[in-house]
């Protein structure tokens, strides 16, 4: 690998087409990478991409791994450990999520400012690895400087964004109306099945994190309707150009 990227992107459900924005120099199927799991979810291509975005060398995961697929937390977060060893120091994470905030609508771009870990296991459980302390601080899981930069870029481009708290749960079922109500009352603005384990491990490694959710369905009281994975993908595809615009410019302006 000749390029030495310091920024990586994890592309979630329906968001893998952001890879089309990348000037790809190398694309490696996960099946060819030792100890990498293989993504089994529709909409996750399963490739590690090296290339340029915003004129900067970057690494991107086109598809991620989920706890609900049967993988352990160590397997789910293994790529983040690999990224750290390869020199990644800033991580962009994206996902499709159900909105619980009544101010949200399908297509809302939510910049993640905090999260709630509702997974049954913490990815740092077990022997502590030397990338970070036994009890890592999590007072700023999502980098406030990156959030401020995203806000400025969105304002310049006339892109409407919201801020919110993301709650990560194991899935694979979508939430019931009662669960949506509970999560909203717990302080969540959006609910999904990923991201949180990756962010915890990234912060343990000292990697800065910026996260964004595309609201693809609504879990707002009185507005909960039947949803399918295909509908989630379709909603994400419709909005991801705006997300790509913000991320591209953020990477372009990064040091």
N, C-alpha and C positions, 0 to 999 in steps of 0.2 A: 504494500500500500504506500504509494509515493506521497499522496496528500496526507496532511496531519490535521484533520478537523478537530475543533474544540467544541463544536455545537452539534447536537443530535436532535432528531424529531421522532416521536412515536406517533404513528398515524392509526387512529382507531376505526371503528365500524363506519363504513361509508365514506371515510376520509382518505382512503389510500390513493385517490386520484390526485392529491396534492403532489404526489411523486411526478406527475406530468410537468410540474413547474420546475423540477430539478433537472439540471444538465448532468445526466447520469454518465459517470465514467466507469462504474462497475456495479453490477447487481448480482448478489450472491444468494441463491435459494437457502432458506434456513436448513433444509435437509443436508446441505453440504457443509454446514458449520458444526464442528464437534460440540456435543453436549447441548446444542440448541433444541428446544422443543419444536414441534411443527404446528403451525396455526391450523385449526380445524373449522374455523368459523367463516361462513360466506361473507365476502366483502373484505377479507383479510388475505392479501395476496401471498404473504409469507416470503418476503425478500428483504435482505439488508442492502441498502443502496448507499453508494458513495458518489458524490458529485458536488455541484455548485448550486447555490440558491442565493439570490441577492448578491452575487459576485463573491461569495465566501464558500470555502470548503465546508461541507456538512456531511453528516451521516444520518440516514433515516431508516427506521423500521417500518416497512409497508405491511402492517398487520402486527398485532401483539398477541400475547398469550393470556389466558384467563384461568382463574382458580376453578371456575365451573366446568372447564374442560377436563378436569381431573388432575391437573398439574399441581404440584406442591408450590408453596409460596417461594421456595428457593428457585424452582424452575421458572416460575412466572417472572421473577425479578433478575434472573441470571443475565439477561442481555444488558441490564443497567450496570452490573458489575463488570461486564466485558467492556462496555463503553468507557467506564472510568479508567480501566487499565490501558485503553487505547488513547487516552488523553482528553476525553470529553469533560468539559467543565460547565457547560450550560445545556440544559435539557428542556425542549419544548414538548409538551404532552397535549394530546387532543382526544376528545371522545364525543360520542353521541349520548345524550342523557334525557331523562324525563324531567320536565319542569314541575316543581311544586310551588313556586312563587306565583301568586295570582297576577303579578304584573308581566309575566312572561307569556310568549306566544310561540307557536311552532316556527322555528327559524331564528329565534333569539340567539345571539352570540354572547355567551356568558364567560367573562374572564374569571377564572377561579382565584379567589382570595384566601380560601381556607378549605379544609376538608374535615369530614367525620369518618373515622375508620369503623365500619360496621361489619368488616370481615371477621370470621371466627378465629383468625390467626394473624399475628403480626409477622411480617417477613423477616424481622430481626430476631425472632425466637431461635434459641440455640446458641451455640458458641459464637462469641462476638468476633467479627472480622476486624483486622487492623485499620480499615478505612475510616473508622470513626469510633467514638466512645461507646461504652456499654449502654449508657442512658443518654442518647442524643437529644438535644434540644429541638423542639418543633414549634417555637414561637413564631417563626416566619417560614412556613413550608413553601410558600410561593413568593418569589423575590419581588419586593415592593418596587424596586427600581425598574424591573422589567414590566410590571403592571402599569407603572406611570408612563413608560415609553409606549406601551400598547395604547393607552388612553390618548396620548398625544397624536399618534399616527392615525388612530380611528377618527379623531376629531378633524384632522387635516384632510382625510379622505371622505369625510361625511358618512362614515360607517357607524351605525348605532350599535353600541355594546352595553352590556350590563355587567355588574359584579355579583358574585354570589359564592355560597358555600356548597361544595360538592360532597355528597355522601356516597361512599362506595360500599356496595353489598355484594354477596357472592353470586346471586343469580342461580340458575339461568332463567327463572321465571320473571316476567315483568311484575311490578308491584300491584297488590290489591288496592282498592280505594282506601281501606283502613290503614294500610301500610304507608301509602302516600301521605295521608293526614298525619300519621305519627311522625314521619320523617320531617315534614314541614314544621311541626310543633317542636321538634328537636333542634331546629335551626337550619335545616337543609333547604337550599333553593333549587337543587337539582340532584337527581339520583341516577347512578349508573353502576356498572359491574366491573370497573377497571380502575386504572390510574393511581389510586391511593397506595397500593403496595409499591409501585414503581417510584412514586414520589418519596415515600419513606426511605427506601434504599438509596435513592439519589441524594437525599439530604444527609444520610449517614455517611456518604462518600464526599460530602462537601460540594456537591454539584448544585448550581443554581437552577431553579425550576420556574418555568412559565407554563400555565395551563389554561386551556380554553375548552368549554363544552358547547356543542351545538344542540339546542333544545329541539328534539325531534318528535316528542310526544308530550302530552300534558297529563300531570297527575294532580290537577287542581280540583278541589272539592266541587262536585257538581259538573265537572268537565272531563271526568275520566271515561275514556272510550276504549273499545277493543283496539289493540295495536299489534302489528306483526313486525318481524325483523326486516322484511322487505320494505315496509312503509318507513321504518327508521332509516334504512339506507337511502331511500328516495329523498327524504327530507334533508338528510345530511349532504347529499350530492348537490342539492339546490343552493345551499348556503356556503359550502366550502370555498368557493372562489373568494368570498369576502375574508374568510379566515386566512386563506393563502396570501391575500394581499397584505394583511397585517403582519403575518409571520415573515414574509419575504422582506418587508421593509425593516422589521426589527433586526433581522439577521444582517441586513445590509448596513445598518447603523451601529451594529455591535463592534466592539474593539477586537 
